[in-house]
């Protein structure tokens, strides 16, 4: 069975699953170089066919994320007097996010919903003539969390984001006969993620993009100075979030928030917001586990891009393992909608869908030596072919050089996992200042490490509960004394780090670099940050990597088996 999954929301993209396995997945921003592109992912659809070698005409179904108008909107209208609250919320959004940005968002977002036939027409122009099915937003998130997880049973699935099809959250359990079964949901006007976005905007950053900056900033503040007001704004009632911020009932809370942001340092505001976000997520999961006891947790949705929230969820009593879908935000909805449809089709045939765990997420394009050399020549760069590029990269990093590594298939998701990464020594914390300056990134943002899997327990406390999350850099861990001593560049001010663990089976080339680096320095760990300048997507093609090198973002470019610099 071949299913094409499409997300046409922000961070648009496409994915292709064949008999339950992801064979290709890519987001539009990597191809058109427009960060978090919002629109129909024409380039991504074409690319997943090119990468996988699957013919567009052989597709059995197309799954499209979001149903509008659909079951989510209809349910919220009937159960929560949705029209009145929607109008109040919509009237308030221009104030929150800016009138022009708001208007542009909705013009582009709903352009394809005017006529569902427009999807069919666009797909047919690309050679796809298959039935189109629309998947509810949080069904897609839940499917991405569960059906790509390593848990086939005994799992609780929780989704949380800003909004999608009338909801901001869902709680699901796995039924042995019927697959995922939703047991609770929260209407979107009670979204803790929207509060995070609201504060992000009013702190001078861009909502739906820069929330991670507040997470990094929070470690520099004192949560006790501000968390009280956030506790009045956000809460949990059973298996639902509760937010008393948005009109017509929340003007007083908003006024207090504005006073808070005017009269407190921004790091204290960020710390209070982060603390309360962790508390409400933990409370929701704890309540769900009391009602539906499970040992494993699978998460998806934009709130769970917050790696500190994920760490706190992993500490909930009774939780043994946590998995976060590697592309937890809406960029993962192509995969999620495809899996949701795949599961429904199997259930219709009397089969029980089981998760298909992928040990790595290298689902994007790769490039030949000929394409690499052509890009190097076009960029006017002097290059040399080397016999053991992994050994050379390790030696360069050990000497303090910053290396951009471009190799193999591009990673799926927001994290660089060794194939489109910038690598540096973990020993000197001043490298953070250098990298932030070179890449034009915010000065308080931490850098994450890659490390050999077999040494993870030596460097991070309570590693076992998050071992699957660590494969994809989706959770922080408390650092051990050994980590803080040997790798201060990746140890954040709150003594946490967001590691990627690497095994030989996952990525032979990247593991070889780590192994060679350990043989030289004794350290099985180094800095790994995404190969991109701030406000630009992670590099995709050799041309992108060459351009980044020419801008002076790195000392050395290691592209395939070639070195530059």
Helices and strands as residue ranges (DSSP letters): E 2-7, E 13-18, E 21-27, H 28-32, H 42-52, G 56-58, E 61-65, H 71-80, H 82-97, H 99-109, G 111-113, H 117-125, E 131-135, H 137-147, E 155-164, E 167-175, E 179-187, G 188-190, H 192-202, H 211-218, G 223-225, H 227-233, E 234-237, E 240-243, H 251-263, H 266-291, E 296-300, G 302-305, H 307-314, E 321-324, G 330-332, H 333-348, H 369-378, E 384-385, H 389-398, E 403-406, E 420-424, H 430-438, E 449-452, G 453-455, H 456-459, G 464-466, H 467-470, E 477-478, H 481-486, G 488-490, E 496-497, E 500-502, H 508-521, E 525-530, H 542-550, E 556-559, E 562-564
